[in-house]
Every structure is written in C-alpha cells, then in structure tokens.
Amino acid sequence: LHDPEHTEEEDPQQPQSGDIQLHADIESALERYDSVFENAFSDIFAKKLGLEYLPKPSKEQLRDNTDKGGGGGGSLLVRLFNLMQRSKTDFTMLFRKLAFLDPSKTGDVYKGLGDLPNDFASILLGEEIDDKQIPEATSLWIRWINDYLDEVRHQRGQHQRGQHHSDTHSDSFVQEWRKALLQNNPRLVLRNYAAQRAIMEAENGNYHALQTLYAAIQTPFALSVDEAALLHGAEGHGSEGCSEIKLDRTADENVAEFEDPAPQW
C-alpha cells in the first residue's frame, strides 16, 4: 500500500536538474576558453612588444617557419620565442632592452651585432649558446629585429620604408613606443639565485641583501640611468609626458643589484 508520508528516494545514479545545468555551464565555459585565452595572451604580448596588436603571419612566413625549423618564419612572436630558446636569451632582459632599439631609422639599418646598441646586443646571445650556432643565430636575430621595427613603424603610422618625417614627429613616435615598452616589461623579476642569496645571508645574521631585495621588488619597473636618458632624450621635441619621468636613484641601485640572470656556477 502507498504510504502518503513516504517519499521515494531519488536515484543517485540519475543526473539531477542542478547537475545538468552545471554541466552545461562548464561545457559552455570550456568552449569559450581557447578564444578568451588567445585574446588575452595576444593582448599581453602585444603590449610587451610595444604594439597595438600582434600581426598575423603571411602564408610565406608560415612556410618559412616550417622549412627553417621555426627560426626563420612564422609570426613575430613565435619567431622571437624560437630565437630566445636557440640563443639562450634571458626572457625578462630581452623584452626590457627592446627600448634601446631605434624604429625611427628606416630600412634594414641593423645588419650585424655591431650595428645594435650595446645595451641590447650585450644580452642577445646567452652565455650557454654553442659558439658554432652564433653566426646563424645572429643572422636570424638581425632579420627579426628589422621585421619587428617595420611592424612598429607600420602600427605607429610610419608606413613606408625610407619615408622622411620631421624630427619632432619621429622623436615623439619613438619616445611613446619606448615608454610603452618600459611600462609593460619589468626590469626585475624575483630570481631564485637572488632569493637564495638573501636567505643564506640572513641565516648568517646579515640582513642587508634581504632588505635590499625586499625594497627592489617593490619597484620592479624602476628606470635605470640609461633608460631615463632614453626617455628624456625627446624633451623639447614634442614628446608628451617625458618631463614627468623621474629617476629614482635609490630604486635604481636596489634593482641593479638583483636584475642580472643567474650566474654560471
């Protein structure tokens, strides 16, 4: 007989309405994940390169990427990642030092390491790279640098190689690009060797390194003397905002103590 006070228990094996809705929501989120991630990824690295957007590679560039093992073709970002891996280039320093290049110079003005600003050339090839790989790596770097600066000029309104512009326009364009790079690429990241050094010295009763490192990571974007000189170089030539750039010498000194890659042990 049916007991009106007795209710049948729900079968735990059968999905409930709330579970079905949750499953649908998860599937919907996963379907959107790839596009959301790709858009965010592209936006972050466009800013790190001082660009408005990441350009899509042409079919010819994609073919070069396959033919040359990823080093000669593909998108600017893919080529950059491949080159950094091949050359053992420090990720943080590479993006920060891009600001020392000069996109106001049209044409392939950089033809070898000797043509590059020393601040940039000095970090391009890591200490661990095989000497036999240096000539090819150098050639690929020079090609990438010139292609990259072409894209910078294109997106900043400098559309044609060899096109002449007034000094005022050129200085303003370069300085705004440099400011964007220095604002989106930290000079300092907390590296393991630096943290270990601070810990070891603190364990021995010396807290100077720990205090300096703590102060340094509060200002990871602190300008160096050379970077401040780059940004101040356009004052009086129409570059807006450069007069607001201030060099904090204490922050500079703190960051300088820990900004280098780990030493070779």
Backbone hydrogen bonds in HBPLUS format (Angstrom, degrees):
<---DONOR---> <-ACCEPTOR-->    atom                        ^
c    i                          cat <-CA-CA->   ^        H-A-AA   ^      H-
h    n   atom  resd res      DA  || num        DHA   H-A  angle D-A-AA Bond
n    s   type  num  typ     dist DA aas  dist angle  dist       angle   num
A0006-HIS N   A0003-ASP O   2.93 MM   3  5.27 158.6  1.98 113.1 120.2     1
A0014-GLN N   A0011-ASP O   3.06 MM   3  5.52 155.8  2.12 113.9 121.0     2
A0019-ASP N   A0016-GLN O   3.05 MM   3  5.20 116.9  2.46  98.7 114.1     3
A0020-ILE N   A0016-GLN O   2.94 MM   4  6.25 156.7  2.00 156.8 163.7     4
A0021-GLN N   A0017-SER O   3.08 MM   4  6.33 158.9  2.13 148.2 152.8     5
A0022-LEU N   A0018-GLY O   2.99 MM   4  6.20 157.9  2.04 144.3 150.6     6
A0023-HIS N   A0019-ASP O   2.87 MM   4  6.06 160.0  1.91 150.0 155.4     7
A0024-ALA N   A0020-ILE O   3.01 MM   4  6.24 154.8  2.07 144.0 150.8     8
A0025-ASP N   A0021-GLN O   2.91 MM   4  6.18 154.6  1.97 148.6 155.7     9
A0026-ILE N   A0022-LEU O   2.94 MM   4  6.20 157.2  1.99 151.5 157.3    10
A0027-GLU N   A0023-HIS O   2.99 MM   4  6.22 163.4  2.02 150.2 154.5    11
A0028-SER N   A0024-ALA O   2.95 MM   4  6.15 157.2  2.00 146.5 152.9    12
A0029-ALA N   A0025-ASP O   2.94 MM   4  6.18 155.4  2.00 146.1 152.7    13
A0030-LEU N   A0026-ILE O   2.89 MM   4  6.14 159.5  1.93 153.1 158.7    14
A0031-GLU N   A0027-GLU O   2.96 MM   4  6.16 149.4  2.06 145.5 153.6    15
A0032-ARG N   A0028-SER O   3.23 MM   4  6.50 141.9  2.38 139.5 148.6    16
A0032-ARG N   A0029-ALA O   3.17 MM   3  5.24 126.6  2.47  95.2 108.5    17
A0033-TYR N   A0029-ALA O   3.01 MM   4  6.08 124.7  2.33 139.4 154.6    18
A0033-TYR N   A0030-LEU O   3.24 MM   3  4.94 137.3  2.43  90.4 102.3    19
A0036-VAL N   A0032-ARG O   3.03 MM   4  6.17 165.2  2.05 160.8 165.7    20
A0037-PHE N   A0033-TYR O   2.76 MM   4  5.89 168.5  1.78 162.8 166.0    21
A0038-GLU N   A0034-ASP O   2.89 MM   4  6.02 166.9  1.91 150.2 154.2    22
A0039-ASN N   A0035-SER O   2.98 MM   4  6.06 159.5  2.02 145.0 150.5    23
A0040-ALA N   A0036-VAL O   3.02 MM   4  6.19 161.9  2.05 148.8 153.7    24
A0041-PHE N   A0037-PHE O   2.79 MM   4  5.93 164.0  1.82 156.5 161.6    25
A0042-SER N   A0038-GLU O   2.89 MM   4  5.98 164.4  1.92 146.9 151.3    26
A0043-ASP N   A0039-ASN O   2.96 MM   4  6.09 154.6  2.03 142.7 150.0    27
A0044-ILE N   A0040-ALA O   2.97 MM   4  6.17 160.7  2.01 151.0 155.5    28
A0045-PHE N   A0041-PHE O   3.09 MM   4  6.33 170.3  2.10 155.3 157.3    29
A0046-ALA N   A0042-SER O   2.86 MM   4  5.89 143.1  2.00 142.6 153.0    30
A0047-LYS N   A0043-ASP O   3.17 MM   4  6.33 159.9  2.22 143.8 148.2    31
A0048-LYS N   A0044-ILE O   3.02 MM   4  6.33 149.0  2.12 140.7 150.1    32
A0049-LEU N   A0045-PHE O   3.04 MM   4  6.13 131.4  2.28 133.4 144.2    33
A0049-LEU N   A0046-ALA O   3.18 MM   3  5.17 134.4  2.40  94.1 106.6    34
A0051-LEU N   A0046-ALA O   2.77 MM   5  4.94 162.8  1.80 156.2 150.7    35
A0050-GLY N   A0047-LYS O   3.02 MM   3  4.90 157.0  2.07 100.2 107.3    36
A0062-LEU N   A0058-SER O   2.99 MM   4  6.32 154.4  2.06 149.9 157.0    37
A0063-ARG N   A0059-LYS O   2.96 MM   4  6.17 151.6  2.04 144.1 151.7    38
A0064-ASP N   A0060-GLU O   2.94 MM   4  6.23 155.6  2.00 146.8 153.4    39
A0065-ASN N   A0061-GLN O   3.01 MM   4  6.22 146.1  2.13 140.8 149.9    40
A0074-GLY N   A0061-GLN O   2.57 MM  13  4.85 134.2  1.77 101.4 115.7    41
A0066-THR N   A0062-LEU O   3.28 MM   4  6.62 143.7  2.42 140.6 148.5    42
A0066-THR N   A0063-ARG O   3.14 MM   3  5.28 125.1  2.46  97.9 111.0    43
A0067-ASP N   A0063-ARG O   2.93 MM   4  6.19 169.7  1.94 157.5 160.4    44
A0068-LYS N   A0064-ASP O   2.93 MM   4  5.84 153.8  2.00 149.3 154.0    45
A0070-GLY N   A0065-ASN O   2.54 MM   5  4.28 134.7  1.73 143.0 151.4    46
A0069-GLY N   A0066-THR O   3.43 MM   3  5.39 164.4  2.46 108.3 107.0    47
A0071-GLY N   A0068-LYS O   3.29 MM   3  5.78 167.9  2.30 117.7 118.5    48
A0079-ARG N   A0075-SER O   2.92 MM   4  6.08 170.3  1.93 158.8 161.7    49
A0080-LEU N   A0076-LEU O   2.93 MM   4  6.06 150.5  2.02 140.0 148.8    50
A0081-PHE N   A0077-LEU O   2.92 MM   4  6.19 163.1  1.95 152.9 156.3    51
A0082-ASN N   A0078-VAL O   2.95 MM   4  6.17 162.4  1.99 151.6 156.6    52
A0083-LEU N   A0079-ARG O   2.89 MM   4  6.07 156.0  1.95 148.1 154.7    53
A0084-MET N   A0080-LEU O   2.90 MM   4  6.12 160.4  1.94 153.6 158.8    54
A0085-GLN N   A0081-PHE O   3.02 MM   4  6.21 155.3  2.08 146.0 152.5    55
A0086-ARG N   A0082-ASN O   2.94 MM   4  6.14 160.3  1.98 146.2 152.0    56
A0087-SER N   A0083-LEU O   2.80 MM   4  5.87 158.2  1.85 151.7 157.5    57
A0088-LYS N   A0084-MET O   2.93 MM   4  5.60 112.7  2.39 133.5 145.8    58
A0089-THR N   A0084-MET O   2.99 MM   5  4.74 148.8  2.09 132.7 140.0    59
A0126-GLY N   A0087-SER O   2.79 MM  39  5.85 154.0  1.86 156.9 165.6    60
A0094-LEU N   A0090-ASP O   3.00 MM   4  5.99 155.4  2.06 149.4 156.6    61
A0095-PHE N   A0091-PHE O   3.35 MM   4  6.60 171.8  2.36 157.0 156.7    62
A0096-ARG N   A0092-THR O   3.23 MM   4  6.37 158.8  2.27 145.4 151.8    63
A0097-LYS N   A0093-MET O   2.87 MM   4  5.91 156.8  1.93 150.9 156.6    64
A0100-PHE N   A0097-LYS O   3.04 MM   3  5.71 167.1  2.06 120.8 124.7    65
A0101-LEU N   A0098-LEU O   3.03 MM   3  5.71 167.1  2.05 121.3 125.5    66
A0105-LYS N   A0102-ASP O   3.40 MM   3  6.14 168.5  2.42 116.5 119.6    67
A0109-VAL N   A0107-GLY O   2.86 MM   2  5.54 133.1  2.08 106.5  92.0    68
A0115-ASP N   A0112-GLY O   2.96 MM   3  5.49 153.3  2.04 114.4 122.4    69
A0116-LEU N   A0113-LEU O   3.11 MM   3  5.37 149.6  2.21 106.4 115.3    70
A0120-PHE N   A0117-PRO O   2.99 MM   3  5.50 135.3  2.20 111.3 122.7    71
A0121-ALA N   A0117-PRO O   2.90 MM   4  6.11 173.5  1.90 163.2 164.7    72
A0122-SER N   A0118-ASN O   2.94 MM   4  5.68 157.4  1.99 146.6 150.7    73
A0123-ILE N   A0120-PHE O   3.24 MM   3  5.85 156.5  2.30 115.3 121.0    74
A0124-LEU N   A0121-ALA O   3.28 MM   3  5.22 158.8  2.33 103.3 109.6    75
A0129-ILE N   A0126-GLY O   3.31 MM   3  5.73 169.1  2.32 113.4 116.7    76
A0133-GLN N   A0130-ASP O   2.90 MM   3  5.45 149.5  1.99 116.2 125.3    77
A0134-ILE N   A0131-ASP O   3.24 MM   3  5.36 155.2  2.30 103.2 110.5    78
A0137-ALA N   A0133-GLN O   2.94 MM   4  5.99 163.8  1.96 159.2 164.5    79
A0138-THR N   A0134-ILE O   2.77 MM   4  5.82 159.0  1.81 156.1 161.5    80
A0139-SER N   A0135-PRO O   3.06 MM   4  6.28 159.7  2.10 146.3 151.3    81
A0140-LEU N   A0136-GLU O   3.01 MM   4  6.27 161.1  2.05 152.5 157.0    82
A0141-TRP N   A0137-ALA O   2.88 MM   4  6.08 152.2  1.96 147.3 155.5    83
A0142-ILE N   A0138-THR O   2.95 MM   4  6.20 163.9  1.98 154.8 158.1    84
A0143-ARG N   A0139-SER O   3.10 MM   4  6.32 158.0  2.15 144.8 150.8    85
A0144-TRP N   A0140-LEU O   2.92 MM   4  6.13 159.5  1.97 145.6 151.4    86
A0145-ILE N   A0141-TRP O   2.82 MM   4  6.03 167.0  1.84 159.3 162.4    87
A0146-ASN N   A0142-ILE O   3.11 MM   4  6.26 168.2  2.13 149.3 151.8    88
A0147-ASP N   A0143-ARG O   3.03 MM   4  6.21 158.2  2.08 148.2 154.6    89
A0148-TYR N   A0144-TRP O   2.76 MM   4  5.90 159.6  1.80 155.3 161.7    90
A0149-LEU N   A0145-ILE O   2.92 MM   4  6.14 162.7  1.95 152.0 156.1    91
A0150-ASP N   A0146-ASN O   3.01 MM   4  6.16 144.2  2.14 137.9 147.7    92
A0151-GLU N   A0147-ASP O   3.07 MM   4  6.40 151.2  2.15 144.3 151.4    93
A0151-GLU N   A0148-TYR O   3.04 MM   3  5.12 115.6  2.48  94.9 110.1    94
A0152-VAL N   A0148-TYR O   2.92 MM   4  6.30 151.2  2.01 147.9 156.8    95
A0153-ARG N   A0149-LEU O   2.97 MM   4  6.17 163.2  2.00 146.2 149.8    96
A0154-HIS N   A0150-ASP O   2.88 MM   4  6.11 155.4  1.94 145.0 152.8    97
A0155-GLN N   A0151-GLU O   2.92 MM   4  6.09 167.9  1.93 153.8 155.8    98
A0156-ARG N   A0152-VAL O   2.95 MM   4  6.00 138.1  2.13 142.5 154.3    99
A0158-GLN N   A0153-ARG O   2.35 MM   5  4.27 138.0  1.51 157.4 150.2   100
A0157-GLY N   A0154-HIS O   3.30 MM   3  5.35 162.1  2.33 103.5 106.6   101
A0163-GLN N   A0160-GLN O   3.30 MM   3  5.49 161.9  2.34 121.3 121.6   102
A0170-SER N   A0166-SER O   2.99 MM   4  6.19 170.1  2.00 158.2 161.2   103
A0171-ASP N   A0167-ASP O   2.87 MM   4  5.92 170.5  1.87 154.1 156.7   104
A0172-SER N   A0168-THR O   3.11 MM   4  6.20 163.2  2.14 146.8 151.7   105
A0173-PHE N   A0169-HIS O   3.00 MM   4  6.15 162.9  2.03 151.4 156.0   106
A0174-VAL N   A0170-SER O   3.02 MM   4  6.22 166.4  2.04 155.7 158.7   107
A0175-GLN N   A0171-ASP O   2.96 MM   4  6.03 166.1  1.98 151.9 156.2   108
A0176-GLU N   A0172-SER O   3.06 MM   4  6.14 159.6  2.11 149.4 154.3   109
A0177-TRP N   A0173-PHE O   3.21 MM   4  6.35 154.9  2.27 142.1 148.8   110
A0178-ARG N   A0174-VAL O   2.89 MM   4  6.16 157.5  1.94 150.8 157.4   111
A0179-LYS N   A0175-GLN O   2.89 MM   4  6.06 159.4  1.94 147.5 153.0   112
A0180-ALA N   A0176-GLU O   3.07 MM   4  6.25 154.9  2.13 141.2 147.7   113
A0181-LEU N   A0177-TRP O   3.06 MM   4  6.36 155.6  2.12 147.8 154.1   114
A0182-LEU N   A0178-ARG O   2.97 MM   4  6.22 168.6  1.98 157.8 159.8   115
A0183-GLN N   A0179-LYS O   2.95 MM   4  6.03 137.1  2.14 143.5 154.7   116
A0184-ASN N   A0180-ALA O   3.18 MM   4  6.23 128.0  2.47 138.6 149.7   117
A0184-ASN N   A0181-LEU O   3.22 MM   3  5.35 142.5  2.37  99.5 109.8   118
A0185-ASN N   A0181-LEU O   3.05 MM   4  6.01 120.9  2.42 148.5 161.0   119
A0187-ARG N   A0220-PRO O   2.78 MM  33  5.65 142.7  1.92 147.7 156.1   120
A0188-LEU N   A0220-PRO O   3.14 MM  32  4.76 143.0  2.29 133.6 139.3   121
A0194-ALA N   A0191-ARG O   3.12 MM   3  5.43 122.4  2.47 103.2 117.1   122
A0195-ALA N   A0191-ARG O   3.09 MM   4  6.44 163.1  2.12 158.3 163.0   123
A0196-GLN N   A0192-ASN O   2.85 MM   4  6.05 162.6  1.88 155.4 160.7   124
A0197-ARG N   A0193-TYR O   2.91 MM   4  6.03 152.4  1.99 139.6 147.2   125
A0198-ALA N   A0194-ALA O   3.04 MM   4  6.28 163.7  2.06 149.1 152.8   126
A0199-ILE N   A0195-ALA O   2.95 MM   4  6.17 156.1  2.01 148.2 155.1   127
A0200-MET N   A0196-GLN O   2.90 MM   4  6.06 167.7  1.91 152.8 155.8   128
A0201-GLU N   A0197-ARG O   3.01 MM   4  6.17 164.7  2.03 152.6 156.6   129
A0202-ALA N   A0198-ALA O   2.98 MM   4  6.06 151.9  2.06 140.8 149.0   130
A0203-GLU N   A0199-ILE O   2.90 MM   4  6.14 151.8  1.98 149.6 157.4   131
A0204-ASN N   A0201-GLU O   3.10 MM   3  5.10 135.1  2.31  94.0 106.6   132
A0206-ASN N   A0201-GLU O   2.83 MM   5  5.14 152.9  1.90 154.2 145.0   133
A0205-GLY N   A0202-ALA O   2.93 MM   3  4.97 160.4  1.97 107.9 111.1   134
A0211-GLN N   A0207-TYR O   2.95 MM   4  6.10 161.5  1.98 153.8 158.6   135
A0212-THR N   A0208-HIS O   2.85 MM   4  6.04 160.5  1.89 154.9 160.9   136
A0213-LEU N   A0209-ALA O   2.84 MM   4  5.92 162.5  1.87 149.0 154.1   137
A0214-TYR N   A0210-LEU O   2.94 MM   4  6.04 157.8  1.99 143.1 149.6   138
A0215-ALA N   A0211-GLN O   3.00 MM   4  6.19 156.1  2.06 142.7 149.0   139
A0216-ALA N   A0212-THR O   2.84 MM   4  6.05 151.4  1.92 145.4 154.3   140
A0217-ILE N   A0213-LEU O   3.02 MM   4  6.26 159.2  2.07 155.5 158.1   141
A0218-GLN N   A0215-ALA O   3.21 MM   3  5.40 152.1  2.29 102.4 110.8   142
A0219-THR N   A0216-ALA O   3.01 MM   3  5.57 154.3  2.08 113.7 121.2   143
A0222-ALA N   A0219-THR O   3.14 MM   3  5.45 163.0  2.17 119.6 119.9   144
A0228-ALA N   A0224-SER O   2.96 MM   4  6.15 161.2  1.99 152.9 157.6   145
A0229-ALA N   A0225-VAL O   3.02 MM   4  6.26 150.7  2.11 143.2 151.5   146
A0230-LEU N   A0226-ASP O   3.04 MM   4  6.33 146.1  2.16 140.4 149.0   147
A0231-LEU N   A0227-GLU O   3.12 MM   4  6.46 160.5  2.16 151.4 154.9   148
A0232-HIS N   A0228-ALA O   2.89 MM   4  6.06 152.8  1.97 149.7 157.7   149
A0233-GLY N   A0229-ALA O   3.04 MM   4  5.89 118.2  2.43 134.5 147.5   150
A0233-GLY N   A0230-LEU O   3.29 MM   3  5.25 146.1  2.41  94.5 104.3   151
A0235-GLU N   A0232-HIS O   3.17 MM   3  5.54 168.3  2.19 114.3 117.8   152
A0237-HIS N   A0234-ALA O   2.86 MM   3  5.30 147.5  1.96 145.2 143.2   153
A0244-GLU N   A0241-GLY O   3.00 MM   3  5.43 153.0  2.07 110.2 118.8   154
A0245-ILE N   A0242-CYS O   3.02 MM   3  5.37 162.1  2.05 112.0 117.8   155
A0252-ASP N   A0248-ASP O   2.86 MM   4  6.07 158.7  1.91 153.8 161.0   156
A0253-GLU N   A0249-ARG O   2.96 MM   4  6.10 160.0  2.00 144.9 149.1   157
A0254-ASN N   A0250-THR O   2.98 MM   4  6.23 157.9  2.03 150.2 156.5   158
A0255-VAL N   A0251-ALA O   2.96 MM   4  6.13 169.5  1.97 156.0 158.1   159
A0256-ALA N   A0252-ASP O   2.91 MM   4  5.99 157.9  1.96 148.4 155.3   160
A0258-PHE N   A0255-VAL O   2.97 MM   3  5.58 152.6  2.05 116.6 124.4   161
A0259-GLU N   A0255-VAL O   3.02 MM   4  5.84 116.0  2.45 153.5 170.4   162
